[in-house]
Amino acid sequence: MTELFKNETLIISGGLGDIGRAIAVAFAKCGTNIALCDIHNASDAKEFLAELSQYKVSSTYNQVDVSDAEATRNWVMNVEEKLGVPGIIIANAATVTFVNINEITSEQWSKELRVNLDGAFYLTQSATARLLHHGRSGRVVFIGSWAAHAVHTNIPAYCVSKAGIRMLCKCMALELAPHHILVNEIAPGFVDAGLSGRNFAENPGAREKAKQKVPVHKLITAEEVARQVVMLCHPQNEHITGTTILMDGGLSLLS
């Protein structure tokens, strides 16, 4: 454990997913107070909050649908009251529908864009507004995807939502740079956890097939994603903003 982020507060959406949990643990180990939200009942978070407590940090969980702008704003204010102004903001909540573009329903399309793109915007807009209000610097990280630039025929809404996040990251980075709020994106390739992990588990052979596609022949762990997020939020990072950190094992070299 270190005290790299002691007295800081991290706010993260999709906090009960594999990547969300890994990020929360990585920052808790650095002394960060943790605010989590997800769509699950509060009872589903009890065990994980107990795990975070071993790192001697404060942590909270709220059931929040980030596609609801008002609910997200209220959550941000609630976190500020309980843990302090979040200086580290992680937009992580996401959903995916595995269906081609001719078969996806309007409801499925709309839900994915609302959760993945609108939800990321509502969280980061609300949380950075509080930083501006208090005259504080901060860090924002969007959990994006290599699917933002690489066509995937079976997840069109996901690709479009992640492409939107990439431009949102750039727009927000430019506007907030004078206020010393740095905004970046982590864009993983095949992660053996979270949404991809569930797909691998449900489709025998998919994990090995994906692994063989990656030039380095390795899948990414949730913990590896978390380490890259910590790196971007490091206090000594004073210049990296508006950037996409592509961690796809070389997949984009082939696509």
ZADO-1210 file (C-alpha; in nm, 4 decimals, padded with zeros to 6 digits):
<atoms>
<atom x="00.0000" y="00.0000" z="00.0000" code="MET" pos="1"/>
<atom x="00.1048" y="00.3578" z="-00.0653" code="THR" pos="2"/>
<atom x="-00.0402" y="00.6980" z="00.0145" code="GLU" pos="3"/>
<atom x="-00.0081" y="00.8247" z="-00.3413" code="LEU" pos="4"/>
<atom x="-00.3696" y="00.9470" z="-00.3449" code="PHE" pos="5"/>
<atom x="-00.4237" y="00.9953" z="00.0289" code="LYS" pos="6"/>
<atom x="-00.7213" y="01.2219" z="00.1075" code="ASN" pos="7"/>
<atom x="-00.8377" y="01.2025" z="-00.2559" code="GLU" pos="8"/>
<atom x="-01.1801" y="01.0711" z="-00.3565" code="THR" pos="9"/>
<atom x="-01.2450" y="00.8552" z="-00.6606" code="LEU" pos="10"/>
<atom x="-01.5909" y="00.8309" z="-00.8162" code="ILE" pos="11"/>
<atom x="-01.6571" y="00.5464" z="-01.0580" code="ILE" pos="12"/>
<atom x="-01.9622" y="00.4229" z="-01.2466" code="SER" pos="13"/>
<atom x="-02.0110" y="00.0545" z="-01.3147" code="GLY" pos="14"/>
<atom x="-01.8228" y="00.0005" z="-00.9905" code="GLY" pos="15"/>
<atom x="-01.9378" y="-00.3570" z="-00.9289" code="LEU" pos="16"/>
<atom x="-01.8176" y="-00.4892" z="-01.2646" code="GLY" pos="17"/>
<atom x="-01.4820" y="-00.6648" z="-01.2979" code="ASP" pos="18"/>
<atom x="-01.2955" y="-00.3607" z="-01.4293" code="ILE" pos="19"/>
<atom x="-01.4719" y="-00.1254" z="-01.1876" code="GLY" pos="20"/>
<atom x="-01.3750" y="-00.3413" z="-00.8914" code="ARG" pos="21"/>
<atom x="-01.0145" y="-00.3703" z="-01.0077" code="ALA" pos="22"/>
<atom x="-00.9866" y="00.0074" z="-01.0430" code="ILE" pos="23"/>
<atom x="-01.1412" y="00.0630" z="-00.7004" code="ALA" pos="24"/>
<atom x="-00.8964" y="-00.1787" z="-00.5356" code="VAL" pos="25"/>
<atom x="-00.5962" y="-00.0276" z="-00.7153" code="ALA" pos="26"/>
<atom x="-00.6831" y="00.3203" z="-00.5879" code="PHE" pos="27"/>
<atom x="-00.7808" y="00.2010" z="-00.2400" code="ALA" pos="28"/>
<atom x="-00.4320" y="00.0536" z="-00.2112" code="LYS" pos="29"/>
<atom x="-00.3039" y="00.4064" z="-00.2797" code="CYS" pos="30"/>
<atom x="-00.5099" y="00.5609" z="00.0003" code="GLY" pos="31"/>
<atom x="-00.8030" y="00.6868" z="-00.2077" code="THR" pos="32"/>
<atom x="-01.1568" y="00.7091" z="-00.0733" code="ASN" pos="33"/>
<atom x="-01.3904" y="00.5263" z="-00.3101" code="ILE" pos="34"/>
<atom x="-01.7430" y="00.6115" z="-00.4313" code="ALA" pos="35"/>
<atom x="-01.9053" y="00.3414" z="-00.6405" code="LEU" pos="36"/>
<atom x="-02.2300" y="00.3230" z="-00.8298" code="CYS" pos="37"/>
<atom x="-02.3961" y="00.0535" z="-01.0358" code="ASP" pos="38"/>
<atom x="-02.7470" y="-00.0641" z="-01.1188" code="ILE" pos="39"/>
<atom x="-02.7362" y="-00.3468" z="-00.8617" code="HIS" pos="40"/>
<atom x="-02.9004" y="-00.3451" z="-00.5208" code="ASN" pos="41"/>
<atom x="-02.7013" y="-00.2081" z="-00.2287" code="ALA" pos="42"/>
<atom x="-02.6880" y="-00.5573" z="-00.0761" code="SER" pos="43"/>
<atom x="-02.4785" y="-00.6708" z="-00.3726" code="ASP" pos="44"/>
<atom x="-02.2069" y="-00.4217" z="-00.2758" code="ALA" pos="45"/>
<atom x="-02.1709" y="-00.5107" z="00.0936" code="LYS" pos="46"/>
<atom x="-01.9036" y="-00.7748" z="00.0500" code="GLU" pos="47"/>
<atom x="-01.6946" y="-00.5551" z="-00.1803" code="PHE" pos="48"/>
<atom x="-01.7205" y="-00.2526" z="00.0502" code="LEU" pos="49"/>
<atom x="-01.5960" y="-00.4763" z="00.3315" code="ALA" pos="50"/>
<atom x="-01.3017" y="-00.5755" z="00.1094" code="GLU" pos="51"/>
<atom x="-01.2164" y="-00.2105" z="00.0468" code="LEU" pos="52"/>
<atom x="-01.2267" y="-00.1338" z="00.4189" code="SER" pos="53"/>
<atom x="-00.9159" y="-00.3429" z="00.4760" code="GLN" pos="54"/>
<atom x="-00.7183" y="-00.0680" z="00.3026" code="TYR" pos="55"/>
<atom x="-00.8250" y="00.1814" z="00.5708" code="LYS" pos="56"/>
<atom x="-01.0149" y="00.4051" z="00.3283" code="VAL" pos="57"/>
<atom x="-01.3746" y="00.5220" z="00.3276" code="SER" pos="58"/>
<atom x="-01.6055" y="00.3819" z="00.0615" code="SER" pos="59"/>
<atom x="-01.9701" y="00.4183" z="-00.0371" code="THR" pos="60"/>
<atom x="-02.2070" y="00.2566" z="-00.2827" code="TYR" pos="61"/>
<atom x="-02.5222" y="00.3937" z="-00.4448" code="ASN" pos="62"/>
<atom x="-02.7588" y="00.2250" z="-00.6849" code="GLN" pos="63"/>
<atom x="-02.7626" y="00.4684" z="-00.9780" code="VAL" pos="64"/>
<atom x="-02.8632" y="00.4431" z="-01.3421" code="ASP" pos="65"/>
<atom x="-02.6139" y="00.6810" z="-01.5046" code="VAL" pos="66"/>
<atom x="-02.8382" y="00.7188" z="-01.8096" code="SER" pos="67"/>
<atom x="-03.0580" y="00.9286" z="-01.5777" code="ASP" pos="68"/>
<atom x="-02.8964" y="01.2743" z="-01.5723" code="ALA" pos="69"/>
<atom x="-03.0704" y="01.3954" z="-01.2559" code="GLU" pos="70"/>
<atom x="-02.9947" y="01.0772" z="-01.0620" code="ALA" pos="71"/>
<atom x="-02.6296" y="01.1027" z="-01.1642" code="THR" pos="72"/>
<atom x="-02.6049" y="01.4677" z="-01.0562" code="ARG" pos="73"/>
<atom x="-02.7638" y="01.3810" z="-00.7221" code="ASN" pos="74"/>
<atom x="-02.5155" y="01.0989" z="-00.6743" code="TRP" pos="75"/>
<atom x="-02.2198" y="01.3299" z="-00.7388" code="VAL" pos="76"/>
<atom x="-02.3518" y="01.5753" z="-00.4790" code="MET" pos="77"/>
<atom x="-02.4092" y="01.2913" z="-00.2327" code="ASN" pos="78"/>
<atom x="-02.0518" y="01.1744" z="-00.2746" code="VAL" pos="79"/>
<atom x="-01.9216" y="01.5263" z="-00.2175" code="GLU" pos="80"/>
<atom x="-02.1168" y="01.5497" z="00.1078" code="GLU" pos="81"/>
<atom x="-01.9962" y="01.2117" z="00.2354" code="LYS" pos="82"/>
<atom x="-01.6394" y="01.1792" z="00.1065" code="LEU" pos="83"/>
<atom x="-01.5417" y="01.5186" z="-00.0320" code="GLY" pos="84"/>
<atom x="-01.5178" y="01.6527" z="-00.3860" code="VAL" pos="85"/>
<atom x="-01.4137" y="01.3691" z="-00.6206" code="PRO" pos="86"/>
<atom x="-01.0836" y="01.4605" z="-00.7840" code="GLY" pos="87"/>
<atom x="-01.0580" y="01.1347" z="-00.9776" code="ILE" pos="88"/>
<atom x="-01.3519" y="01.0634" z="-01.2068" code="ILE" pos="89"/>
<atom x="-01.3836" y="00.7304" z="-01.3879" code="ILE" pos="90"/>
<atom x="-01.6607" y="00.6765" z="-01.6456" code="ALA" pos="91"/>
<atom x="-01.6761" y="00.2991" z="-01.6645" code="ASN" pos="92"/>
<atom x="-02.0412" y="00.1866" z="-01.6835" code="ALA" pos="93"/>
<atom x="-02.1245" y="00.0090" z="-02.0082" code="ALA" pos="94"/>
<atom x="-02.3501" y="-00.2456" z="-02.1676" code="THR" pos="95"/>
<atom x="-02.3309" y="-00.4368" z="-02.4963" code="VAL" pos="96"/>
<atom x="-02.5731" y="-00.6192" z="-02.7237" code="THR" pos="97"/>
<atom x="-02.4316" y="-00.8891" z="-02.9499" code="PHE" pos="98"/>
<atom x="-02.6391" y="-00.8483" z="-03.2654" code="VAL" pos="99"/>
<atom x="-02.5731" y="-00.7211" z="-03.6158" code="ASN" pos="100"/>
<atom x="-02.6856" y="-00.3825" z="-03.7425" code="ILE" pos="101"/>
<atom x="-02.9840" y="-00.5154" z="-03.9370" code="ASN" pos="102"/>
<atom x="-03.1256" y="-00.6972" z="-03.6361" code="GLU" pos="103"/>
<atom x="-03.0643" y="-00.4589" z="-03.3469" code="ILE" pos="104"/>
<atom x="-03.3879" y="-00.3085" z="-03.2178" code="THR" pos="105"/>
<atom x="-03.4422" y="00.0618" z="-03.1587" code="SER" pos="106"/>
<atom x="-03.4708" y="-00.0118" z="-02.7865" code="GLU" pos="107"/>
<atom x="-03.1380" y="-00.1951" z="-02.7780" code="GLN" pos="108"/>
<atom x="-02.9660" y="00.0781" z="-02.9785" code="TRP" pos="109"/>
<atom x="-03.1042" y="00.3549" z="-02.7598" code="SER" pos="110"/>
<atom x="-03.0216" y="00.1783" z="-02.4327" code="LYS" pos="111"/>
<atom x="-02.6575" y="00.1246" z="-02.5268" code="GLU" pos="112"/>
<atom x="-02.6035" y="00.4846" z="-02.6302" code="LEU" pos="113"/>
<atom x="-02.7820" y="00.6106" z="-02.3188" code="ARG" pos="114"/>
<atom x="-02.5745" y="00.3993" z="-02.0815" code="VAL" pos="115"/>
<atom x="-02.2386" y="00.4000" z="-02.2569" code="ASN" pos="116"/>
<atom x="-02.2258" y="00.7530" z="-02.3987" code="LEU" pos="117"/>
<atom x="-02.4901" y="00.9618" z="-02.2225" code="ASP" pos="118"/>
<atom x="-02.4013" y="00.8039" z="-01.8880" code="GLY" pos="119"/>
<atom x="-02.0333" y="00.8833" z="-01.9336" code="ALA" pos="120"/>
<atom x="-02.1219" y="01.2425" z="-02.0221" code="PHE" pos="121"/>
<atom x="-02.3610" y="01.2931" z="-01.7304" code="TYR" pos="122"/>
<atom x="-02.1068" y="01.1658" z="-01.4776" code="LEU" pos="123"/>
<atom x="-01.8066" y="01.3567" z="-01.6078" code="THR" pos="124"/>
<atom x="-02.0008" y="01.6762" z="-01.6706" code="GLN" pos="125"/>
<atom x="-02.1515" y="01.6747" z="-01.3211" code="SER" pos="126"/>
<atom x="-01.8297" y="01.5821" z="-01.1416" code="ALA" pos="127"/>
<atom x="-01.6039" y="01.8247" z="-01.3286" code="THR" pos="128"/>
<atom x="-01.8579" y="02.1015" z="-01.2659" code="ALA" pos="129"/>
<atom x="-01.7962" y="02.0505" z="-00.8944" code="ARG" pos="130"/>
<atom x="-01.4199" y="02.0706" z="-00.9480" code="LEU" pos="131"/>
<atom x="-01.4665" y="02.3983" z="-01.1345" code="LEU" pos="132"/>
<atom x="-01.6950" y="02.5273" z="-00.8601" code="HIS" pos="133"/>
<atom x="-01.4293" y="02.4597" z="-00.5979" code="HIS" pos="134"/>
<atom x="-01.1378" y="02.5730" z="-00.8157" code="GLY" pos="135"/>
<atom x="-00.9725" y="02.2325" z="-00.7969" code="ARG" pos="136"/>
<atom x="-00.7637" y="02.0332" z="-01.0416" code="SER" pos="137"/>
<atom x="-00.8540" y="01.6749" z="-01.1227" code="GLY" pos="138"/>
<atom x="-00.8309" y="01.3714" z="-01.3451" code="ARG" pos="139"/>
<atom x="-01.0947" y="01.2152" z="-01.5689" code="VAL" pos="140"/>
<atom x="-01.0568" y="00.8751" z="-01.7345" code="VAL" pos="141"/>
<atom x="-01.3059" y="00.7228" z="-01.9756" code="PHE" pos="142"/>
<atom x="-01.2968" y="00.3445" z="-02.0070" code="ILE" pos="143"/>
<atom x="-01.3294" y="00.3209" z="-02.3829" code="GLY" pos="144"/>
<atom x="-01.2426" y="00.0464" z="-02.6274" code="SER" pos="145"/>
<atom x="-01.0441" y="-00.0324" z="-02.9377" code="TRP" pos="146"/>
<atom x="-01.3917" y="-00.0854" z="-03.0877" code="ALA" pos="147"/>
<atom x="-01.4116" y="00.2947" z="-03.1099" code="ALA" pos="148"/>
<atom x="-01.2007" y="00.2765" z="-03.4268" code="HIS" pos="149"/>
<atom x="-01.2127" y="-00.0911" z="-03.5317" code="ALA" pos="150"/>
<atom x="-01.5338" y="-00.2130" z="-03.6948" code="VAL" pos="151"/>
<atom x="-01.7079" y="-00.5008" z="-03.5161" code="HIS" pos="152"/>
<atom x="-02.0067" y="-00.6278" z="-03.7144" code="THR" pos="153"/>
<atom x="-02.1803" y="-00.7884" z="-03.4159" code="ASN" pos="154"/>
<atom x="-02.1707" y="-00.4920" z="-03.1720" code="ILE" pos="155"/>
<atom x="-02.2612" y="-00.1813" z="-03.3763" code="PRO" pos="156"/>
<atom x="-02.4168" y="00.0253" z="-03.0971" code="ALA" pos="157"/>
<atom x="-02.1214" y="-00.0457" z="-02.8702" code="TYR" pos="158"/>
<atom x="-01.8749" y="00.0663" z="-03.1398" code="CYS" pos="159"/>
<atom x="-02.0677" y="00.3872" z="-03.2031" code="VAL" pos="160"/>
<atom x="-02.0980" y="00.4665" z="-02.8319" code="SER" pos="161"/>
<atom x="-01.7256" y="00.4163" z="-02.7743" code="LYS" pos="162"/>
<atom x="-01.6400" y="00.6301" z="-03.0782" code="ALA" pos="163"/>
<atom x="-01.8558" y="00.9008" z="-02.9245" code="GLY" pos="164"/>
<atom x="-01.6713" y="00.8698" z="-02.5950" code="ILE" pos="165"/>
<atom x="-01.3397" y="00.9228" z="-02.7746" code="ARG" pos="166"/>
<atom x="-01.4535" y="01.2571" z="-02.9175" code="MET" pos="167"/>
<atom x="-01.6186" y="01.3533" z="-02.5879" code="LEU" pos="168"/>
<atom x="-01.2819" y="01.2922" z="-02.4215" code="CYS" pos="169"/>
<atom x="-01.1073" y="01.5273" z="-02.6629" code="LYS" pos="170"/>
<atom x="-01.3705" y="01.8003" z="-02.6387" code="CYS" pos="171"/>
<atom x="-01.3707" y="01.7880" z="-02.2608" code="MET" pos="172"/>
<atom x="-00.9897" y="01.7755" z="-02.2413" code="ALA" pos="173"/>
<atom x="-00.9496" y="02.0947" z="-02.4421" code="LEU" pos="174"/>
<atom x="-01.2127" y="02.2857" z="-02.2480" code="GLU" pos="175"/>
<atom x="-01.0861" y="02.1794" z="-01.9058" code="LEU" pos="176"/>
<atom x="-00.7105" y="02.1982" z="-01.9674" code="ALA" pos="177"/>
<atom x="-00.6810" y="02.5611" z="-01.8467" code="PRO" pos="178"/>
<atom x="-00.8337" y="02.4470" z="-01.5172" code="HIS" pos="179"/>
<atom x="-00.5728" y="02.1711" z="-01.4729" code="HIS" pos="180"/>
<atom x="-00.8304" y="01.8974" z="-01.5171" code="ILE" pos="181"/>
<atom x="-00.6745" y="01.6305" z="-01.7382" code="LEU" pos="182"/>
<atom x="-00.9056" y="01.4068" z="-01.9405" code="VAL" pos="183"/>
<atom x="-00.8011" y="01.0826" z="-02.1091" code="ASN" pos="184"/>
<atom x="-00.9278" y="00.7486" z="-02.2362" code="GLU" pos="185"/>
<atom x="-00.8084" y="00.3935" z="-02.1789" code="ILE" pos="186"/>
<atom x="-00.9006" y="00.1797" z="-02.4825" code="ALA" pos="187"/>
<atom x="-00.8538" y="-00.1917" z="-02.4102" code="PRO" pos="188"/>
<atom x="-00.8683" y="-00.4683" z="-02.6645" code="GLY" pos="189"/>
<atom x="-00.9786" y="-00.8159" z="-02.5549" code="PHE" pos="190"/>
<atom x="-01.0222" y="-00.8115" z="-02.1776" code="VAL" pos="191"/>
<atom x="-01.0670" y="-01.1465" z="-02.0054" code="ASP" pos="192"/>
<atom x="-01.3188" y="-00.9900" z="-01.7682" code="ALA" pos="193"/>
<atom x="-01.6282" y="-00.7730" z="-01.7727" code="GLY" pos="194"/>
<atom x="-01.8415" y="-00.7692" z="-02.0888" code="LEU" pos="195"/>
<atom x="-01.5837" y="-00.9588" z="-02.2978" code="SER" pos="196"/>
<atom x="-01.5259" y="-01.2063" z="-02.0172" code="GLY" pos="197"/>
<atom x="-01.8947" y="-01.2925" z="-02.0020" code="ARG" pos="198"/>
<atom x="-01.8998" y="-01.3435" z="-02.3782" code="ASN" pos="199"/>
<atom x="-01.5996" y="-01.5757" z="-02.3527" code="PHE" pos="200"/>
<atom x="-01.7692" y="-01.7720" z="-02.0748" code="ALA" pos="201"/>
<atom x="-02.0917" y="-01.8126" z="-02.2730" code="GLU" pos="202"/>
<atom x="-01.9208" y="-01.9146" z="-02.5979" code="ASN" pos="203"/>
<atom x="-01.6847" y="-02.2137" z="-02.5705" code="PRO" pos="204"/>
<atom x="-01.3678" y="-02.1598" z="-02.7687" code="GLY" pos="205"/>
<atom x="-01.4149" y="-01.7836" z="-02.7977" code="ALA" pos="206"/>
<atom x="-01.1463" y="-01.7058" z="-02.5386" code="ARG" pos="207"/>
<atom x="-00.8753" y="-01.9048" z="-02.7179" code="GLU" pos="208"/>
<atom x="-00.9866" y="-01.7701" z="-03.0569" code="LYS" pos="209"/>
<atom x="-00.9569" y="-01.4132" z="-02.9299" code="ALA" pos="210"/>
<atom x="-00.6206" y="-01.4850" z="-02.7727" code="LYS" pos="211"/>
<atom x="-00.4822" y="-01.6136" z="-03.1020" code="GLN" pos="212"/>
<atom x="-00.6010" y="-01.2981" z="-03.2808" code="LYS" pos="213"/>
<atom x="-00.3915" y="-01.0753" z="-03.0556" code="VAL" pos="214"/>
<atom x="-00.0338" y="-01.0316" z="-03.1830" code="PRO" pos="215"/>
<atom x="00.1098" y="-01.0686" z="-02.8307" code="VAL" pos="216"/>
<atom x="-00.1125" y="-01.3788" z="-02.7786" code="HIS" pos="217"/>
<atom x="-00.2321" y="-01.2558" z="-02.4412" code="LYS" pos="218"/>
<atom x="-00.5664" y="-01.1329" z="-02.3109" code="LEU" pos="219"/>
<atom x="-00.5847" y="-00.8300" z="-02.0834" code="ILE" pos="220"/>
<atom x="-00.6771" y="-00.8628" z="-01.7169" code="THR" pos="221"/>
<atom x="-00.8967" y="-00.6165" z="-01.5310" code="ALA" pos="222"/>
<atom x="-00.6001" y="-00.5444" z="-01.3034" code="GLU" pos="223"/>
<atom x="-00.3880" y="-00.4406" z="-01.6020" code="GLU" pos="224"/>
<atom x="-00.6540" y="-00.1911" z="-01.7067" code="VAL" pos="225"/>
<atom x="-00.6617" y="-00.0573" z="-01.3515" code="ALA" pos="226"/>
<atom x="-00.2847" y="-00.0020" z="-01.3477" code="ARG" pos="227"/>
<atom x="-00.3075" y="00.2111" z="-01.6619" code="GLN" pos="228"/>
<atom x="-00.5839" y="00.4196" z="-01.5057" code="VAL" pos="229"/>
<atom x="-00.3676" y="00.4802" z="-01.1979" code="VAL" pos="230"/>
<atom x="-00.0819" y="00.5872" z="-01.4249" code="MET" pos="231"/>
<atom x="-00.2951" y="00.8482" z="-01.6015" code="LEU" pos="232"/>
<atom x="-00.4179" y="00.9850" z="-01.2692" code="CYS" pos="233"/>
<atom x="-00.0694" y="01.0024" z="-01.1135" code="HIS" pos="234"/>
<atom x="00.0021" y="01.3438" z="-00.9579" code="PRO" pos="235"/>
<atom x="00.3213" y="01.3666" z="-01.1623" code="GLN" pos="236"/>
<atom x="00.1214" y="01.3446" z="-01.4859" code="ASN" pos="237"/>
<atom x="00.0776" y="01.7121" z="-01.5667" code="GLU" pos="238"/>
<atom x="00.0730" y="01.7035" z="-01.9472" code="HIS" pos="239"/>
<atom x="-00.1095" y="01.3955" z="-02.0799" code="ILE" pos="240"/>
<atom x="-00.4614" y="01.5056" z="-02.1729" code="THR" pos="241"/>
<atom x="-00.6984" y="01.4403" z="-02.4614" code="GLY" pos="242"/>
<atom x="-00.5123" y="01.1169" z="-02.5253" code="THR" pos="243"/>
<atom x="-00.6238" y="00.7599" z="-02.5884" code="THR" pos="244"/>
<atom x="-00.4027" y="00.4956" z="-02.4294" code="ILE" pos="245"/>
<atom x="-00.4526" y="00.1997" z="-02.6615" code="LEU" pos="246"/>
<atom x="-00.3802" y="-00.1284" z="-02.4839" code="MET" pos="247"/>
<atom x="-00.4862" y="-00.3938" z="-02.7318" code="ASP" pos="248"/>
<atom x="-00.1772" y="-00.6107" z="-02.7668" code="GLY" pos="249"/>
<atom x="-00.1311" y="-00.4976" z="-03.1253" code="GLY" pos="250"/>
<atom x="-00.4829" y="-00.5760" z="-03.2517" code="LEU" pos="251"/>
<atom x="-00.5103" y="-00.2351" z="-03.4167" code="SER" pos="252"/>
<atom x="-00.1987" y="-00.3065" z="-03.6201" code="LEU" pos="253"/>
<atom x="-00.4040" y="-00.5682" z="-03.8045" code="LEU" pos="254"/>
<atom x="-00.7346" y="-00.3815" z="-03.8356" code="SER" pos="255"/>
</atoms>
